[in-house]
């Protein structure tokens, strides 16, 4: 078992920012009644306070589900290295200045009219809590330790994990 270190407030926000910016893509989960609906999404920006920003089509199921229930779950994963879960609340905006700030050319794949597409919306996720797992050392050291553990049959967990509370 690795080390356990719970983080609060600024430290939790910093961990969210570090992991979400590094991993980038998450499973963005909304609720339809009691059913959890998931889809991959890329965080366009992560603020210092841990707030995450996404772009979305205003007519998407996720936008409709957020309007009905603002509770969301985000699951970031980079196998064998970094994991982050976030529980938070989402809101939707159509602020053109924010859309322009967050827009990148890759978004055009989903929104063919570009940053001026009238159906483009912003989803803002304010986290309330979460959980993280990551390695204490870089990936090369972590893989070497996992290999040694496999060969020797001994546990050599290089991980650190903990609760995040904002």
Secondary structure, DSSP 4 states (H G I P E B T S, - for coil): --EE--EEHHHHHHHHHHHHHHH-EEEEEEEETTEEEEEEEE-SEE-TTS-EEEEEETTSHHHHHHHH--EEEEEEEETTTEEEEEEEEEEEE--HHHHHHH--GGGGGT-TTGGG-TTEEEEEEEEEEEEEEEESS-HHHHHHHHHHHHHH------EEEEEEE-
